Amino acid sequence: MSQDAPVAVEKAHLLTIRAEIAARLKDEIGQSPLSQNALAQALGITSGAVSSWMSGRTQPSLEQLAVICRGLNLSADRILGLGKRPRRSEPHEDALRHQFQKSALASAKLKEFNNRRRIDAAKADLARAGGELAGVVSAMTAQVLRIAERETDARERALAEQGDEDDA
């Protein structure tokens, strides 16, 4: 098989896709209440350009396709043939899809693992902070009790001294 053979197959495939898009455009525009002329005017092009799309000689730009889909209330998938119809996939596409799915699953598991690690680290930080906080609260409570004890002792001495002065 020569190197030109894959290129020829690819060109034939593209021509088939172009013909399928043209057929879907023709069908949808034909079913639409808009005429070819009205659609052309809405897009700012000639009706000959719309006719060229419908015959497959040319294709609308992405911007024009977006306007067509909005105007006809269609999905671009419908025009491009990407809807729910079953599609024959090539073996390499299946392998790529499988690899992508495995990669996506591995990525999700890694994300979940990292999230769990972050949660565990946050719990440990909270436990440490809680222990430290409990220690700080305990030390502050002890200090407040010592201050209150000193103040009580000072009041009692002041009252005792005042009582001694009253007795004298």
C-alpha angles and dihedrals in degrees: 000000000000125000090250092062096076089048090052091049090049092050091049090049091051091050089052091051091048091051091049092050090048091051092050092047090049091049095047095043089047091053092045123099086228117092122225088254093051091049091048091050091049089054095042093240137109124273085238089065090053089048089052090054092049092051093046096241090120137004132227119254118251090258091051091047089053091052091047092051093048093045094049093037092239136139116244085229088065093054094042093046095241096127127114096298113125114256129204108235127205118241092248089053090054090050091048092047090049091048090049092050091049090048092049091049092048090048091051091049091049090050091049090048091050091048090051090049090051091049092048091048091049090050091050090048090051092049091050091046090047091052091046090047091050089052092049092047091049092050092047091049091051090049092049090050091051091049091048090048092051091048091049091049091048092051092048091051091047091050091046092050090048090050090051090052091049090051093052 
